[in-house]
Amino acid sequence: MRVSVAGAGLGGLCLAQGLRGAGIEAEVYERDPAISARFQGYRLVLSPVGFEALRGCLPPRWHPLLDAIVGDAYGERLILDPRLNQIGELGPGRPGIVVDRHVLRHLLLTGLTVRTGAALTGYDVLADGKVEARFAHGDPATADLLVGADGVGSAVRAVLSPQTTPTDTGVRFVIGRTPLTERFAGLTRAFGSKIAGDGVSLLLGAMRFRTPPKEAAEELAPEVTLPDVRDYVRWAMILPPNGSLGATTPQEAVLSRMAGWHPDLRAIIEQSDPDNSTLLSIRVVEPRERWAPGPVTLLGDAIHATSPTGGNGANTALRDADLLRRCLIEAAEGRQDLLGAVGDYERQMFTYGAEAVRHSLDALPAFVQGPASA
């Protein structure tokens, strides 16, 4: 069996690793000109389900390394004013661990075949039931299954399910990261909490590695090369609906909305890495009608993009990868045919994927609106 994966995000790479471990040939096609073309290094919280899905797709020999490079999720989940006084509560959070996307992506890339600069332009289902993916540059690729793991703007979804389109929530946020110095380590109660300002909300999260990733890889899995990333604070400011930066930089736009805020909060933004700060929009994709059975399917944000306030986007993509891996192993071992295996995956994925999107949208108002609405 041969599988083509469109998209080198966490879900697509996790699937490719899982298939590789099962002896199933998988190649990844990424539209970016290089793996490092875009910075993708922000902190993620993995639920127990997401973490176990990730472990299931990784070689067991890497499990000690994975355990070493994550951190423990914690936070009081308070609502604070700009001077760090408590004015409310967000409610109980879910258990989980934290991981750095940049580090995890490097782990998932290890040993995989990834063709960059491969923007998918379409595909054809061939007479023998295989699928041929076409790209703007380079030769087409033929496989038994094409998996669209190519994000909110999925080119695979545009052909497979053109009626499924992203919805813009109108919410914009600026995200960045700042080294976790001794000064910021004292902001414990602000981590995992919401700081409610005048029309904006600031969310902080600490990424503390159990072991520095580069050192952990050198000791536990020398065949893996991980970036030398140190502890940091991930910050995100949610702007008013349809907010924009204007002509300012991301940091300037955030600081302009922080007049009179606690100096430590302003310092987090002032000392952040300017190359790793950006304005993002929150768009969602809701899975609705199933497409006709065939040798093409979707995974992750391509079919169920969530609002980040739900904390379940990466978790659901990893769950997809592990579920599809297990279904395809059944097909490879002859326990059912390929279309049946893909159908089993899609039926389950549509159910929990739709629930993940609904949950994320239900959680969004608590972070966008003021404390009275939270």
N, C-alpha and C positions, 0 to 999 in steps of 0.2 A: 504493500500500500504506500502511496505517495500523497503527501498533503502539502498544499501551498498555503502559506499564511500571509495575508496582506496586512502589514502593520507591525512595527517593532516596538509597540508599547508593552506594558507589563503583562497584559492578558495574552497577547500573541506570543511573546517570548516564553511565558510560562507554559503555554500549550506545546510549543516546539520542544522545550526541554522535556516535558512529560512524554511526548511521542518518541523522542530520541532515546530516552531511557527504556522504552518498550520495544525498541528495534524497528520503529516505524519511521520511514524517511520523511523529513519535514524541512522545507526551505522557507525562509522569511524574506518578504519583499517590502522594502521601506521607501516611501516617496521622498523623504528628506535626503539631501545630497550626501550626508555623512551622519553617522550615529550621534556625533556630538554637535550637530548643527543647531539644535535648540537646547537650552538649559532645562532639565527636567528633574530638579533636585530638591523637591520640598518634602517635608515630613508627612507621613501617612500613618493613620491608626488602623491596624489590622485587627479584626475581630477574631475570636477563636476559630470560626468557620473559615475565614479568609486565610489565616495563618496555616491551618491544617491543609487547606487546598494547595497552598504554595509548597509546603513540605512534601505533599504527595507527588508533585511534579518534579521535584528536585532529586538528584541522585542521593541516596542515603549517606554517602560519604561526605556530603556537603552540609548535612544537618547540624553538626557541631559548629560549623562556620556561621550558618544562619542564626543559630541561637546566640552566638557571640556578638553579632553586629546589629542586633536589634536593641531597643530600649524598653523601659517599662512605662506604660501610659498611666498618667495620674493627673489629677486636677480637681479642684473643689467645685467647678462649674457654677461659679457665682456670677451675678451681674454687678459690676463695679462702675462707679462714676469716674470721670477723667482724673480725679485725685486719688483713686484707688480705694474709695470708701464703698462698702457693700451697700447696695440698694435693692437687691433681690437675689433670686436663685434661678438657675436654668433647669434644675431638676437633675435626677441621677443620670449618670452616664453609663455606657456599656463597658464591660471589661475588654481589654485588648492590649496590644503592644504597639510600639512605634517603630517605624522603619524609614530610612531615607530612600526616596525613589531613585536618586542618582546611583547610590551604592547598590541597591537591589537590581537595578537595570544592568549594571556591569556584571553582577553575578549571573543573571539570567542569560546574558549574551555569551558567556563562556562556552566555547566549543560548538556554537551554532554557525550555520551558513546563512549570512544575511546579505542580500543584494540591495545596496542603497541606490538612490537616484532612480528608483523603480516606481514611478507614479502609474497606478493602474488606470487604464482608460476604458476597460470593458472586459467581457469574457464571453465565451461561447461554449455551450454544452455540445459535445461531439456525438457522433452517431453511436459510438461504443460506450456512451455513458460517462466518459471522462470529461473534464472541464479544462479549457485552455484560457489562461489569463493573458491579456494583452497590456503592454506598458508603453508609455510615451517614448521611452528609449530602451533599446535592447530587445532580445528575442522573447517571444512569448513562452509561457511555462505551462506544461500539461501535467495534470495531477488527477488522482481519483476524487479529491475533495479540495475545494477552495474555501478558506475560512476568512471572512472579512473581519479583521480585528483592527480596522483602520479609523477608529474614532468617530466623533460626532458628525464629521463631514464625510462619512464613509462613501467611497466610490463604489464599493461592492454593493452596499445597500441601495444606492441610487438605481442600480440595474435590477437587483433581486426584489426589492420592495419599494418602488418609487413613491408609493403613497405614504410611507413612513418618513416623516421629515422632522428636523429639530424644531423645538419651540423655544424662543428667546424669552426668558422670564423678565427681562428688563433690568435685572440686578447686575451691577458691575462691582468688581473688587480689585484692589491692588494687593499683590502678594510679594513677599520678599523674605530674606533671611539675614540674620545678624549673628556674629560669633557670640557664644554664650560665655561672657566674661564673668568675673566674680561679682561685678556690680549688678548684672542682670540675674544672677543666680538667686538673689534675694527676693525676686518677684514671684515667689512660689504660688501665692494665692491667685495671681493673675493668669497663670498658665492653665489652660482649659476653661477659662472664664471669658465673659463678654464685657468689654469696657464700652459703655454706652455714652456717646457724645451727642453733639447737636446734629442730628440727622445722619450720623455715621456710627458704625460699630467697629471696634478693633478686637481681633481675636489673636491670642498668643498661644504658642505651643512649644515646649522644650524638646529638642532632640538630643538626648544623652545616650551615647553608645555604651554598651556594656564593655566593649573592647574597641579601640580605634580600628576601623575596617581594614586599612592597609596592613596593620600589624597582625590582625586576626587571620587574614588570608595567608600571609607569609608563614604563620605558625601552623595553621590547621589544614590548609589546602593550597600548597604552593603552585598548583596549576592555574589558580584563579588570581587575577590581578584586580584589586579594588582601589578606588581613588582614596587619596589621603584626606578624608573629610573629618573635621573635628566637631565637637558639640556646638549647637547653634540654637537660636530662637527663630521659629517660623512665625511671621506675623502676616495678618491679612486685614485690610480695612475694607469693610463693605460700605459702598457709597450709596447715596440716594438713588432711586430708580432712574435708569438711563444716564447715570453720572458719567462724566468724561474727565480726561486730564487737561484738556485744553492744550496749551503749548508748553506746559510744564513737564518736568520729569516725574516719574512715579513717586519718588521721595518728596519732591516739592509739593505735589498734589496732596499727599497725605499730611505733611507738616502744616500746610496751609489750613487744614481743618482741625489742628490740634493746639490752637492758641489757649494758653492757660492750663494745659494738661500737665500731669506730673512729669518732672524733668527726666525721670528714668524711662518713661514711655516715649518721650520725644527723642531721647538718646538712642533708643533701639532703632528708630527710623533713621536718625542722623548717621549712625555707625553701620548701617546695612550695606551690603554689597550692591553697588549701583548696576552691575551687569546682570544681577539675578533678581531684579525687581520689575514687575510688569503689570499692566492692566488686563484683566480677563473678564469675559462675560459669562454668565451662568445660563447655559442652554441645556435643555433636556430632550431626550428621545424616549418616547413611550412605545413599547411593543404592543401592537394591536392585532391586526389580521396576520395569520400565518400565510406564508407563501407556499406555492406548490412544492412537493417533495422533489429533491434533486441533489446534485453533487456540490451544492453551494450553501453555506450557512454563515451566521453572524455571531460575534462574540463581543462582550464588553460594551463600551460606549457606542459602538456602531449600532446597537439595537436597544440598549437601555441606559442611556446617559443620565446620570443623576445630578442633583445639586450637591456641591461639596458639603453643605451644611448637614446632610444626612450621614456623612461619614461612611458611606457604603459603596462608593463607586469602584475603587480598586478591589475591595473585598468581593464584590459581585463578579467582576471580571476574572479574578483568580478562581472563584467558584466555578464559573463557566469553563475555564481552562481544564480544571481537574475533572469535571463532569464529562466534558467532551473527550478528554483523554481516555477515561474509563470506558466510555461507549465505543470509541474507535478500537480499543484493545479487544473488545468483544467481537467486533467485526473482523479484525485481523486474525483472530484465533478461530474464526468460522462459527462462532456461537450465534450470530445473526448476520444478515446482509448489511451492506454499508448504509443504504437508505433507511433501513429500520433503525440502525444505531443512531444516525443523525436525527431521525424523527424522535427517538426517545430523549435525546439531548434537548431538542427544541421544545418539546412539550413541558419539560421541567423548567427549562430556562425562561420560557415565556411567563410562567407563573411567578417564580421568585424575582425575576427581573422587573416585572410590572409592579410588584409589591415594593421593591427597592426604590423605584422612581417615586411612587406615592409617598413612601416614608420620607424621602428627602425633601419633597415639596411641602409636606406637612411641617417639617422642621424649619423650613426657610423663614417664615415670619418672625420666629423668636429671635433670629439673628439680625434681621433687617430692621425691624421696628423697635420702638422704644421700650423701656422696662415695663410699662403698663401692659403691653401686648405680649410680653414674654412669659 
